């Protein structure tokens, strides 16, 4: 396809109204909370938190269009305190209640975020910040308390198929090119729920067609072949950041310290935020190692604190030590599986009553009606254990934690089996 339009396909397809916005129906669908807020015309300052390519920037633009307010945009990667102050001064002069959109607000330093506080508090600007990182960690508390946080979800299959149809209609109308998608799986998998990646992939596949055909057929083999050849172009805009951290995590999970250190070096060389790396290792230590080696969580937490204190270049050594330790540690995801299964049980069975003997009895009346009666204080029994019931009655014997086959959890399993006998099937 000969593209005479230098504007990327993803930008050409950016909608200008909520009616053309695909995805995030929990926020902008009919009767959804954010849609109502926009329609009322009195939006709060907000943080849009979600993975890349799910519509954060687009949503901010649509809000400004619908409310007909001046729209200023800054990127935290390239803007400093002076840029923030210039925008605030301009908005104050115009007295227009402008919208200030800051992309990747998690990359703003504390002082940069501090510079926003007064203007947000006085209503000089309405802040819309976009972040891929948990704002509880990355946005200072005074600013976060003045903002509503909206969570955007990865686009699901139905959303992505709508986006593909929208792209193909646009290509036919704009370029006179008919595109027939015979297989969707590769496009969907490559996108990973990211609209920008999806549109980049389509654009690259069409650009790879020789000559100037009137009709193009797309299948899985063609998509994968073109994307592999053009991986650097496909990842323009920094999306590879997420692929590299994914490879880093999977290398540690897979017990390959060499690959883990390689991907770590890639991130260090690219100037990745070291706290971002340390935080991911902190999560892995619990999710993938857990009680197979409880020291992993302690070391990962110490790593996070040490990185916070030192920064580059010294913290690269601490990150390397921790990555190697986690990669070479025995693995267990039993705690991760257990809490997910317990959450599923809570959702399915609702809020079951706490057994009377386990209830707190702070008042005389509560004691009289049986709260806490028959509770057996574990330390009064041999091995500090009493085989009483701790579950709601209709959950008795339900097992969530299943120790896995490693030295530490084999000890745990042996102890639980000795204590509970056949009750939980240990």
C-alpha positions as CSV (number, residue, x, y, z in Angstrom):
1,X,0.0,0.0,0.0
2,X,1.4,3.4,-1.0
3,X,0.7,5.7,2.0
4,X,0.7,9.3,0.8
5,X,-0.4,10.4,4.2
6,X,2.6,10.8,6.6
7,X,0.3,10.6,9.6
8,X,0.5,7.2,11.3
9,X,-2.6,5.0,10.9
10,X,-3.1,5.0,14.7
11,X,-3.3,8.8,14.6
12,X,-5.6,8.9,11.6
13,X,-8.0,6.6,13.4
14,X,-8.1,8.5,16.7
15,X,-11.8,9.3,17.4
16,X,-13.0,12.8,18.4
17,X,-16.2,11.8,20.2
18,X,-17.3,9.2,22.8
19,X,-19.6,7.7,20.1
20,X,-16.5,6.7,18.1
21,X,-14.5,5.5,21.2
22,X,-14.0,1.7,21.4
23,X,-13.5,0.0,24.7
24,X,-13.7,1.0,28.4
25,X,-17.4,0.6,28.5
26,X,-17.3,0.4,32.3
27,X,-16.2,4.1,32.2
28,X,-17.8,5.6,29.0
29,X,-20.6,3.2,28.1
30,X,-24.3,4.2,28.4
31,X,-24.9,5.3,32.0
32,X,-21.2,4.7,33.0
33,X,-19.8,7.0,35.6
34,X,-17.2,8.9,33.5
35,X,-19.6,9.4,30.6
36,X,-22.1,11.0,32.9
37,X,-19.5,13.2,34.4
38,X,-18.4,14.4,31.0
39,X,-22.0,15.0,29.9
40,X,-22.6,17.1,33.0
41,X,-19.6,19.2,32.0
42,X,-18.0,19.4,35.4
43,X,-15.2,16.9,35.4
44,X,-12.7,16.6,38.3
45,X,-8.9,16.4,37.9
46,X,-8.2,12.8,37.2
47,X,-5.6,10.1,36.7
48,X,-6.2,7.6,33.8
49,X,-4.4,4.4,34.8
50,X,-4.0,1.6,32.4
51,X,-1.7,-0.3,30.0
52,X,-0.4,1.3,26.8
53,X,-2.6,1.6,23.8
54,X,-6.0,1.4,25.5
55,X,-7.2,5.0,24.9
56,X,-5.9,7.2,27.7
57,X,-4.7,10.0,25.4
58,X,-7.7,9.7,23.2
59,X,-10.1,9.9,26.1
60,X,-8.4,13.1,27.4
61,X,-8.7,14.7,23.9
62,X,-12.3,13.7,23.6
63,X,-13.1,15.2,27.0
64,X,-11.5,18.5,25.9
65,X,-13.5,18.5,22.6
66,X,-16.8,17.7,24.2
67,X,-16.4,20.4,26.9
68,X,-14.9,22.9,24.4
69,X,-12.1,23.8,26.7
70,X,-8.5,24.8,25.8
71,X,-6.4,21.7,25.8
72,X,-2.7,21.7,26.7
73,X,-0.6,18.6,26.5
74,X,2.8,17.9,28.1
75,X,4.9,14.7,28.1
76,X,6.6,13.9,31.3
77,X,9.5,12.5,29.4
78,X,10.4,15.8,27.7
79,X,8.8,18.5,29.9
80,X,10.1,20.2,33.1
81,X,8.8,22.5,35.8
82,X,9.3,25.5,33.5
83,X,6.9,24.0,30.9
84,X,4.3,23.3,33.6
85,X,4.5,26.8,34.9
86,X,4.3,28.3,31.4
87,X,1.1,26.4,30.7
88,X,-0.4,27.3,34.1
89,X,0.4,31.0,33.5
90,X,-1.2,30.9,30.1
91,X,-4.3,29.2,31.5
92,X,-4.5,31.7,34.3
93,X,-4.3,34.6,31.9
94,X,-7.0,33.2,29.7
95,X,-9.2,32.3,32.7
96,X,-10.6,29.5,30.7
97,X,-10.5,26.5,33.0
98,X,-8.2,24.7,30.6
99,X,-7.5,21.0,30.6
100,X,-3.8,20.1,31.1
101,X,-3.0,16.6,29.9
102,X,0.3,15.1,31.1
103,X,1.3,11.8,29.5
104,X,3.3,9.4,31.5
105,X,2.8,11.5,34.7
106,X,4.6,8.8,36.7
107,X,7.8,10.0,35.2
108,X,7.4,13.4,36.7
109,X,9.7,14.0,39.7
110,X,8.3,15.1,43.1
111,X,9.2,18.8,42.4
112,X,7.5,18.6,39.0
113,X,4.3,17.2,40.5
114,X,4.5,19.7,43.3
115,X,4.4,22.5,40.7
116,X,0.9,21.3,39.7
117,X,-0.7,21.4,43.1
118,X,-1.7,25.1,43.4
119,X,-3.2,25.3,39.9
120,X,-5.2,22.1,40.4
121,X,-6.4,23.1,43.8
122,X,-7.5,26.6,42.6
123,X,-9.1,25.2,39.5
124,X,-6.8,27.1,37.1
125,X,-6.4,23.9,35.2
126,X,-8.2,20.6,35.3
127,X,-5.4,18.0,35.3
128,X,-5.7,14.7,33.3
129,X,-2.7,12.5,33.9
130,X,-2.1,9.3,32.1
131,X,0.0,6.5,33.6
132,X,0.8,2.9,33.1
133,X,2.1,2.6,36.6
134,X,0.1,2.3,39.9
135,X,-0.5,6.0,40.8
136,X,-0.4,5.0,44.5
137,X,3.3,4.5,44.1
138,X,4.1,7.1,41.4
139,X,1.9,10.2,42.1
140,X,2.6,12.2,45.3
141,X,-0.2,12.0,47.9
142,X,-1.3,15.7,47.9
143,X,-1.8,15.6,44.1
144,X,-3.4,12.1,44.1
145,X,-5.9,13.2,46.8
146,X,-7.1,16.0,44.5
147,X,-7.7,13.6,41.6
148,X,-10.2,10.9,40.7
149,X,-8.4,7.7,39.6
150,X,-10.1,5.9,36.6
151,X,-8.7,2.4,35.7
152,X,-8.6,1.6,32.0
153,X,-8.6,-2.1,31.0
154,X,-6.7,-3.9,28.2
155,X,-8.9,-4.1,25.1
156,X,-10.7,-7.4,24.8
157,X,-11.1,-9.5,21.6
158,X,-14.4,-7.9,20.6
159,X,-12.9,-4.4,21.0
160,X,-9.9,-5.3,18.9
161,X,-12.1,-6.9,16.1
162,X,-14.1,-3.6,16.0
163,X,-10.8,-1.7,15.7
164,X,-9.7,-3.9,12.8
165,X,-13.0,-3.4,11.0
166,X,-12.8,0.4,11.6
167,X,-9.2,0.4,10.2
168,X,-10.1,-1.6,7.1
169,X,-13.1,0.7,6.3
170,X,-10.9,3.8,6.7
171,X,-8.2,2.2,4.4
172,X,-10.8,1.4,1.8
173,X,-12.3,4.9,1.9
174,X,-9.0,6.7,2.1
175,X,-6.8,4.7,-0.2
176,X,-9.2,2.7,-2.3
177,X,-7.6,-0.6,-1.1
178,X,-9.7,-3.6,-0.1
179,X,-8.2,-5.7,2.7
180,X,-9.5,-9.2,3.3
181,X,-8.4,-10.6,6.7
182,X,-8.6,-14.4,6.4
183,X,-7.1,-15.0,9.9
184,X,-7.2,-12.7,12.9
185,X,-5.2,-14.7,15.5
186,X,-1.7,-13.2,14.8
187,X,-3.0,-9.6,14.7
188,X,-4.8,-10.1,18.0
189,X,-1.9,-11.8,19.7
190,X,0.7,-9.3,18.5
191,X,-1.6,-6.4,19.7
192,X,-1.7,-7.7,23.3
193,X,-4.8,-5.6,23.9
194,X,-3.0,-2.4,22.6
195,X,-4.8,-0.5,19.8
196,X,-1.6,1.3,18.8
197,X,0.3,-1.9,18.3
198,X,-2.6,-3.3,16.4
199,X,-2.7,-0.4,13.9
200,X,1.1,-0.4,13.6
201,X,1.0,-4.1,12.7
202,X,-1.7,-3.5,10.0
203,X,0.2,-0.6,8.6
204,X,3.4,-2.6,8.3
205,X,1.7,-5.6,6.7
206,X,0.1,-3.4,4.1
207,X,3.3,-1.5,3.4
208,X,5.1,-4.7,2.7
209,X,2.9,-5.5,-0.2
210,X,4.8,-5.2,-3.5
211,X,3.4,-2.8,-6.2
212,X,0.1,-1.1,-5.9
213,X,-2.5,-3.8,-5.5
214,X,-6.3,-3.0,-5.3
215,X,-6.9,-5.9,-2.9
216,X,-4.7,-7.5,-0.2
217,X,-5.3,-10.7,1.8
218,X,-3.9,-10.9,5.3
219,X,-3.3,-14.2,7.1
220,X,-1.4,-15.3,10.2
221,X,1.8,-16.3,8.4
222,X,2.0,-13.0,6.5
223,X,1.5,-11.0,9.7
224,X,4.1,-12.9,11.7
225,X,6.7,-12.8,8.9
226,X,6.3,-9.0,8.4
227,X,6.4,-8.2,12.1
228,X,9.5,-10.3,12.7
229,X,11.3,-8.5,9.9
230,X,10.2,-5.0,11.1
231,X,10.3,-5.5,14.9
232,X,12.2,-2.2,15.6
233,X,9.7,-0.2,13.5
234,X,6.8,-2.0,15.0
235,X,7.9,-1.1,18.5
236,X,8.3,2.6,17.6
237,X,7.1,4.8,20.4
238,X,8.6,2.7,23.2
239,X,6.2,-0.2,23.3
240,X,9.2,-2.6,23.4
241,X,9.7,-1.4,27.0
242,X,6.8,-3.7,28.0
243,X,8.2,-6.6,26.0
244,X,11.6,-6.3,27.6
245,X,10.3,-6.3,31.2
246,X,8.1,-9.3,30.3
247,X,11.2,-11.1,29.0
248,X,13.0,-10.2,32.2
249,X,10.3,-11.5,34.5
250,X,9.8,-14.7,32.5
251,X,13.6,-15.3,32.6
252,X,13.6,-15.1,36.4
253,X,10.5,-17.3,36.6
254,X,12.1,-19.8,34.3
255,X,15.3,-19.9,36.5
256,X,17.7,-18.5,33.8
257,X,20.0,-16.0,35.5
258,X,21.9,-15.4,32.3
259,X,18.9,-14.3,30.4
260,X,17.6,-12.3,33.4
261,X,20.8,-10.3,33.6
262,X,20.8,-9.7,29.8
263,X,17.3,-8.2,29.9
264,X,18.2,-6.3,33.0
265,X,21.2,-4.8,31.1
266,X,18.9,-3.9,28.2
267,X,16.7,-1.9,30.6
268,X,19.6,-0.2,32.4
269,X,21.2,0.8,29.1
270,X,17.8,2.2,28.0
271,X,17.6,4.3,31.1
272,X,14.6,2.4,32.6
273,X,13.4,3.7,36.0
274,X,15.3,1.4,38.5
275,X,12.4,1.5,40.9
276,X,10.2,0.1,38.2
277,X,12.6,-2.9,37.8
278,X,12.9,-3.4,41.6
279,X,9.1,-3.3,42.1
280,X,8.6,-6.0,39.4
281,X,11.1,-8.2,41.2
282,X,9.3,-7.6,44.5
283,X,6.1,-8.9,42.9
284,X,7.8,-11.9,41.4
285,X,9.4,-12.8,44.7
286,X,6.0,-13.4,46.2
287,X,4.1,-14.6,43.1
288,X,6.6,-17.1,41.7
289,X,8.8,-18.0,44.6
290,X,6.7,-17.5,47.7
291,X,7.2,-20.0,50.5
292,X,9.6,-22.1,48.5
293,X,12.1,-19.5,49.7
294,X,10.6,-16.8,52.0
295,X,14.0,-14.9,52.0
296,X,13.4,-14.0,48.4
297,X,10.7,-11.5,49.4
298,X,13.0,-10.0,52.1
299,X,15.8,-9.6,49.6
300,X,13.6,-8.1,46.9
301,X,12.2,-5.6,49.5
302,X,15.7,-4.7,50.6
303,X,16.6,-4.3,47.0
304,X,13.8,-1.8,46.5
305,X,14.8,0.2,49.5
306,X,18.5,0.2,48.5
307,X,17.7,1.2,44.9
308,X,15.6,4.1,46.2
309,X,18.6,5.2,48.3
310,X,21.3,4.9,45.7
311,X,20.0,5.3,42.2
312,X,22.2,4.8,39.0
313,X,24.9,3.9,38.4
314,X,25.5,2.0,41.7
315,X,22.1,0.4,42.0
316,X,22.8,-1.7,38.8
317,X,24.8,-4.0,41.0
318,X,22.0,-4.4,43.6
319,X,19.5,-5.1,40.8
320,X,21.8,-7.7,39.3
321,X,22.4,-9.4,42.6
322,X,18.7,-9.6,43.3
323,X,17.8,-10.7,39.8
324,X,20.3,-13.6,39.9
325,X,19.1,-14.6,43.4
326,X,15.5,-14.7,42.3
327,X,16.3,-16.6,39.1
328,X,18.3,-19.3,40.9
329,X,15.8,-19.7,43.8
330,X,13.3,-22.6,44.0
331,X,9.9,-21.6,42.6
332,X,6.4,-21.9,43.9
333,X,3.2,-20.0,42.9
334,X,1.1,-21.7,45.6
335,X,0.4,-18.5,47.5
336,X,-0.7,-16.8,44.2
337,X,-2.9,-19.7,43.3
338,X,-4.4,-19.9,46.8
339,X,-5.5,-16.3,47.1
340,X,-7.0,-16.3,43.6
341,X,-9.0,-19.4,44.4
342,X,-10.1,-17.9,47.7
343,X,-11.2,-14.7,45.9
344,X,-13.2,-16.8,43.5
345,X,-14.9,-18.6,46.3
346,X,-15.8,-15.3,48.0
347,X,-17.3,-14.0,44.7
348,X,-19.3,-17.3,44.2
349,X,-20.5,-17.8,47.7
350,X,-20.8,-14.3,49.0
351,X,-20.1,-13.0,52.5
352,X,-20.6,-16.2,54.6
353,X,-21.2,-15.8,58.4
354,X,-18.2,-15.9,60.7
355,X,-18.7,-18.9,63.1
356,X,-19.8,-17.7,66.5
357,X,-16.8,-19.2,68.3
358,X,-14.4,-17.1,66.1
359,X,-16.2,-13.8,66.6
360,X,-14.9,-11.0,68.7
361,X,-16.9,-10.4,71.9
362,X,-16.1,-6.9,73.1
363,X,-19.4,-6.4,75.0
364,X,-21.2,-8.3,77.8
365,X,-24.3,-8.8,75.5
366,X,-22.2,-10.4,72.8
367,X,-20.6,-12.8,75.2
368,X,-24.1,-13.7,76.5
369,X,-25.4,-14.6,73.1
370,X,-22.4,-16.8,72.3
371,X,-19.8,-14.7,70.6
372,X,-16.4,-16.3,71.2
373,X,-17.9,-19.2,73.2
374,X,-16.2,-22.5,72.7
375,X,-13.2,-20.9,71.0
376,X,-10.1,-23.0,71.8
377,X,-7.0,-20.9,72.4
378,X,-4.3,-22.7,70.4
379,X,-1.5,-22.1,72.9
380,X,-3.4,-24.0,75.6
381,X,-3.0,-27.2,73.6
382,X,-0.2,-29.6,72.7
383,X,1.9,-28.3,69.8
384,X,0.0,-25.0,70.1
385,X,-2.7,-26.5,68.0
386,X,-6.4,-27.3,68.3
387,X,-8.2,-29.0,65.3
388,X,-11.3,-26.7,65.7
389,X,-13.2,-25.4,62.7
390,X,-12.0,-22.0,61.3
391,X,-14.1,-22.0,58.1
392,X,-17.8,-21.0,57.6
393,X,-19.8,-24.2,58.0
394,X,-20.4,-24.9,54.3
395,X,-16.7,-24.3,53.4
396,X,-15.4,-26.9,55.8
397,X,-12.5,-28.8,54.4
398,X,-12.0,-26.5,51.4
399,X,-8.3,-26.4,50.4
400,X,-6.9,-23.3,48.8
401,X,-3.2,-23.6,49.7
402,X,-1.5,-26.6,48.1
403,X,2.2,-26.7,48.9
404,X,4.4,-27.5,45.9
405,X,7.3,-29.9,45.5
406,X,10.3,-28.1,46.9
407,X,12.3,-28.5,50.1
408,X,10.6,-25.7,52.1
409,X,7.1,-26.4,51.1
410,X,7.5,-30.2,51.6
411,X,8.2,-29.4,55.2
412,X,5.1,-27.2,55.4
413,X,3.0,-30.0,53.8
414,X,4.3,-32.6,56.3
415,X,3.4,-30.3,59.2
416,X,-0.1,-29.5,57.9
417,X,-0.7,-33.2,57.2
418,X,0.3,-34.1,60.8
419,X,-1.9,-31.4,62.2
420,X,-5.0,-31.7,60.1
421,X,-4.9,-35.4,59.3
422,X,-7.3,-36.1,56.4
423,X,-9.3,-32.8,56.7
424,X,-7.6,-30.9,53.9
425,X,-6.1,-33.8,52.0
426,X,-2.5,-33.0,52.7
